[in-house]
Amino acid sequence: MKLKTALTIAGSDSSGGAGIQADIKTMMANGVYAMSAITALTAQNTTGVTDIMEVTPEFLGEQIDAVFTDIVPDAVKIGMVSSSGLIEMIAAKLKEYQAGCVVVDPVMVATSGAKLISEEAIDTLKRELFPLATVLTPNIPEAEVLSGMKIQSAQDMVQAAGKICQSYHCAVLCKGGHQLNDANDLLYWEENGEHYRWFYGKRIPNPNTHGTGCTLSSAIASNLAKGYPLEEAVWKAKEYLSGALGAMLDLGKGSGPMNHGFTCGKFE
């Protein structure tokens, strides 16, 4: 038996709702074999992060080598990477192994607007990693940073996504929410000209949204690994995310995780 494969390069979430753990659950639920290269260990739960321990760039490189020299991934998802050295190592390895179907979730800005990584690391992301991406998946605050403009309307989302696409020559999925456009996301890409498509969704009244960004980008990577075109990969990923949220899992004292395994059978 053969399965399509996907690699997640991201940090570990000890509470299991985001990061590597959410990525692996999502990939398996979407029918691909999941592998990981861990950028950092975190001590966190649904109420917040209490400590972070980064791996060295050299050790991250060893993890990526171990994957690519044995079970070659059909797609790669990259989540939060907080230092320039780690970003440079990831970019070097993706080039070395000529990785395709690369989904980059540019985790830079919290919902509150606070920056999560340094300006130096953001510059390194832009210079080294974004040009290797098949698609970027910024939220509204991150799209504002990358486009250099304020996003206050649907038309602003189109304009910002276009700027990002033209800057890095990759597709951009600008995620709605953040009190804008409900759950409507915009995919913008270049293919014999510029194109964009709205993916409309309905906000699900579930306060437990920990790991939604990780989950969406991992589901997109899974679908790309299976050979779906980008538009269909995004649509299927949004359907999966809606199902995981709609399962209304309620765990933890803060913003809890989703039920990534809602497709796997009955939960009691």
Disulfide bonds with the S-S distance in Angstrom:
none
